[in-house]
Amino acid sequence: MAVTDVLGRNIRVKRIRLFCIFYLATFVISAGCGHILYADGPYYGKVIDSETKQPIEGAAVVAVWRKQSPSVGHYTVTYYDAQETVTDQAGNFTIPGISGGSFNPLAEIREPLFTIFRPAYEVYDARRLPRPDNTGISVLKLRHLLTREERQKNLVNVDVFPDVPRDKYPNFIKLKISESADLGLTPKVNPSGGQQ
């Protein structure tokens, strides 16, 4: 057997091994806990009055995605993205969703949490949407608040995560200010993001 045949065979074996190691490493990283590439959405919903079952028009719907990254001894959860919309006359809304990713292969983009608010209604505060019905729409029932005391108590819970930039949810802020004014209160707004 010639020396060139042996050297050529050794190079092919090394290339195959290297390819297998690279393929396995890529598979482990992509199948692991992280999201190098991520796409989520769209989300469809309908907001109705819990008692009358009538649609609620003009409710602000804010979806917030958070990124979870490993850190020493624990995970760090930070703001990733947010989208806002307002319900239409039939109480329907659509959040288009996001696409993107993280350079950290161990980071994970979490499913969005939704906050839904309309003055004089109980806030749907930073929760996942309920399971969609057979048409693909999540139906959310908000309780109508009848007394000033109920509305004031509710207003304390009307908030978005403090690290979300304010320009991501302008309609929500307008509705909170409107509810505060209707109740004779002065809203406290944090200029950097979130509300106090």
C-alpha positions as CSV (number, residue, x, y, z in Angstrom):
1,M,0.0,0.0,0.0
2,A,1.4,3.4,-1.0
3,V,2.1,6.1,1.6
4,T,-0.2,8.5,-0.3
5,D,-3.1,6.0,0.0
6,V,-2.6,5.8,3.8
7,L,-2.3,9.6,4.2
8,G,-5.4,10.2,2.0
9,R,-7.4,7.6,4.1
10,N,-6.3,9.2,7.4
11,I,-7.4,12.7,6.2
12,R,-10.8,11.4,5.1
13,V,-11.3,9.6,8.5
14,K,-10.3,12.8,10.4
15,R,-12.7,14.9,8.3
16,I,-15.5,12.4,8.9
17,R,-14.8,12.5,12.7
18,L,-14.6,16.3,12.7
19,F,-17.9,16.5,10.8
20,C,-19.6,14.1,13.2
21,I,-18.3,16.1,16.2
22,F,-19.5,19.4,14.7
23,Y,-22.9,17.9,13.8
24,L,-23.3,16.4,17.3
25,A,-22.3,19.7,19.0
26,T,-24.7,21.7,16.8
27,F,-27.6,19.2,17.6
28,V,-26.9,19.4,21.4
29,I,-26.8,23.2,21.4
30,S,-30.0,23.6,19.2
31,A,-31.9,20.9,21.1
32,G,-30.8,22.2,24.5
33,C,-32.5,24.7,26.6
34,G,-31.8,27.7,24.5
35,H,-33.2,29.6,21.5
36,I,-30.6,30.6,19.0
37,L,-33.5,31.4,16.6
38,Y,-37.0,32.0,17.9
39,A,-40.4,32.8,16.3
40,D,-43.6,33.1,18.3
41,G,-47.2,34.1,17.4
42,P,-49.5,35.4,16.2
43,Y,-51.9,35.4,19.1
44,Y,-55.6,35.9,18.6
45,G,-58.0,36.9,21.3
46,K,-61.4,38.3,22.2
47,V,-62.2,40.3,25.4
48,I,-65.7,40.1,26.7
49,D,-67.6,41.2,29.8
50,S,-67.7,38.3,32.2
51,E,-71.4,38.8,33.1
52,T,-73.1,40.1,30.0
53,K,-70.8,38.3,27.5
54,Q,-70.7,41.5,25.4
55,P,-67.5,42.4,23.6
56,I,-65.3,45.0,25.3
57,E,-64.0,47.6,22.7
58,G,-61.0,49.7,23.3
59,A,-59.1,47.5,25.8
60,A,-55.3,47.8,25.7
61,V,-53.6,44.4,25.2
62,V,-49.9,44.3,26.0
63,A,-47.8,41.1,25.4
64,V,-44.3,41.0,27.0
65,W,-41.7,38.4,26.1
66,R,-38.9,37.8,28.7
67,K,-35.5,36.2,28.1
68,Q,-34.2,33.7,30.7
69,S,-30.4,33.4,30.7
70,P,-28.2,31.1,32.9
71,S,-26.1,32.9,35.5
72,V,-24.0,31.7,38.4
73,G,-26.3,29.7,40.7
74,H,-29.5,30.9,39.2
75,Y,-31.3,32.3,36.0
76,T,-31.6,35.9,35.1
77,V,-34.9,37.0,33.5
78,T,-34.9,40.2,31.5
79,Y,-37.1,42.1,29.1
80,Y,-36.8,40.8,25.5
81,D,-39.7,42.5,23.5
82,A,-43.3,43.8,23.8
83,Q,-46.2,44.5,21.5
84,E,-49.4,46.4,22.1
85,T,-52.8,46.6,20.4
86,V,-56.3,47.7,21.2
87,T,-59.5,45.5,20.9
88,D,-61.9,46.4,18.1
89,Q,-65.6,46.9,18.2
90,A,-66.2,43.1,18.4
91,G,-63.6,42.8,21.3
92,N,-61.1,41.1,19.0
93,F,-57.3,41.6,19.0
94,T,-54.3,40.2,17.3
95,I,-50.7,40.3,18.6
96,P,-48.5,39.6,15.5
97,G,-45.7,37.9,17.5
98,I,-42.0,38.1,17.3
99,S,-39.0,36.5,15.5
100,G,-35.4,36.8,16.5
101,G,-33.1,35.0,18.8
102,S,-30.2,35.2,21.2
103,F,-26.5,35.0,20.7
104,N,-26.4,33.0,23.9
105,P,-27.3,29.4,23.0
106,L,-28.3,28.7,26.6
107,A,-30.8,31.6,26.7
108,E,-34.5,30.9,26.4
109,I,-37.2,33.3,25.2
110,R,-40.3,32.7,27.3
111,E,-43.9,32.6,26.1
112,P,-45.4,36.1,26.4
113,L,-47.4,37.3,29.4
114,F,-50.4,39.4,28.6
115,T,-51.8,42.4,30.5
116,I,-55.2,43.6,29.4
117,F,-56.9,46.8,30.7
118,R,-60.0,48.8,30.1
119,P,-61.2,51.5,32.6
120,A,-63.9,50.2,34.9
121,Y,-62.9,46.6,34.3
122,E,-60.7,44.3,36.3
123,V,-57.2,44.1,34.9
124,Y,-56.0,40.8,33.4
125,D,-52.5,41.1,34.9
126,A,-49.3,39.5,33.4
127,R,-50.7,36.1,32.6
128,R,-50.7,33.7,29.8
129,L,-53.7,33.6,27.5
130,P,-56.2,30.8,28.1
131,R,-56.2,27.9,25.7
132,P,-57.7,29.0,22.3
133,D,-61.2,27.7,21.4
134,N,-61.8,25.5,18.3
135,T,-61.6,28.7,16.1
136,G,-58.1,29.5,17.4
137,I,-59.2,32.4,19.6
138,S,-58.5,32.9,23.3
139,V,-61.5,34.3,25.0
140,L,-60.9,36.5,28.0
141,K,-63.6,37.5,30.4
142,L,-63.1,40.8,32.4
143,R,-65.3,41.6,35.4
144,H,-67.0,45.0,35.3
145,L,-66.2,47.0,38.4
146,L,-69.2,48.9,39.7
147,T,-67.9,50.9,42.7
148,R,-65.3,53.6,43.0
149,E,-63.6,51.6,45.7
150,E,-63.3,48.5,43.4
151,R,-61.9,50.7,40.6
152,Q,-59.3,52.3,42.9
153,K,-58.2,49.0,44.3
154,N,-57.9,47.6,40.8
155,L,-55.8,50.6,39.6
156,V,-53.0,49.5,42.0
157,N,-52.7,46.3,39.9
158,V,-52.8,48.1,36.5
159,D,-49.2,47.9,35.4
160,V,-46.7,46.5,33.0
161,F,-43.2,45.1,33.9
162,P,-41.1,48.1,35.0
163,D,-38.3,47.3,32.5
164,V,-40.5,47.5,29.5
165,P,-39.9,50.8,27.5
166,R,-43.0,53.1,27.7
167,D,-43.1,53.6,24.0
168,K,-44.1,49.9,23.7
169,Y,-47.5,50.5,25.3
170,P,-48.8,54.1,24.8
171,N,-52.5,53.1,24.7
172,F,-52.2,51.2,28.0
173,I,-50.7,54.4,29.6
174,K,-53.5,56.6,28.1
175,L,-56.2,54.3,29.6
176,K,-54.5,54.2,33.0
177,I,-54.3,58.0,33.0
178,S,-57.9,58.2,32.0
179,E,-59.0,55.9,34.7
180,S,-57.0,57.8,37.3
181,A,-58.5,61.1,36.1
182,D,-62.1,59.6,36.3
183,L,-61.3,58.6,39.9
184,G,-59.9,62.0,40.8
185,L,-56.3,60.6,41.2
186,T,-53.0,61.7,39.8
187,P,-51.1,58.9,38.1
188,K,-47.5,58.3,38.8
189,V,-45.6,57.5,35.6
190,N,-42.0,56.5,35.6
191,P,-40.2,58.3,32.7
192,S,-37.8,55.5,31.9
193,G,-40.3,52.7,31.6
194,G,-43.1,51.0,33.6
195,Q,-45.4,52.8,35.9
196,Q,-45.3,53.4,39.7
